[in-house]
Amino acid sequence: MSQVIKGRMTHRYESELVVFHIGMQINRWWRPDLWLPAFTAMPRMLRELLTDADSGLLGYELLFGSGGPYVVQYWSSVEKLYAYASNPSQEHRPAWTRFNQAARKAPGSVGIWHETFLVERAESVYVSTKPMGLPKATELVAVGRNHDRARARFEDGALGHGELG
């Protein structure tokens, strides 16, 4: 189990950064035959991506929203994200095809959504937390004296456009 990291921490990353949110909305909980296959497909995809050092997936966080589970993923490029999504020999494309076939049988039972963000700058702070989020996916560094305020971290761009110490 991860230990709490004491103190004020932030992230450092010096390349293209893509934040990808993907989730499902379970509209009919009593129809696990429709939502369970999509629910169990995501862990297989994440395992596949994490075992391939060149996949482009930097890390992820699994969360639960009001409609169901979702994942915040951090990617090294838009191209690698889309290459994975469209590759028929990897987990995503066949799972997406199966979901669409099932969804046609009972429209509205389960929804899938995603949002993609190409990040020019990112600011973060984590105080006395276990490793999580952006610094878990990139590099965890201590917040330095000159970057105590969010504005200072953002203006320098915690993506590596300045020293954070």
Secondary structure as UniProt FT lines:
FT   STRAND          5..12
FT   STRAND          17..26
FT   TURN            29..30
FT   HELIX           32..50
FT   TURN            53..54
FT   STRAND          57..64
FT   STRAND          69..75
FT   HELIX           78..86
FT   TURN            88..89
FT   HELIX           92..105
FT   TURN            107..108
FT   STRAND          110..119
FT   STRAND          126..129
FT   HELIX           133..137
FT   STRAND          139..142
FT   HELIX           145..147
FT   HELIX           150..156
FT   TURN            158..160
//
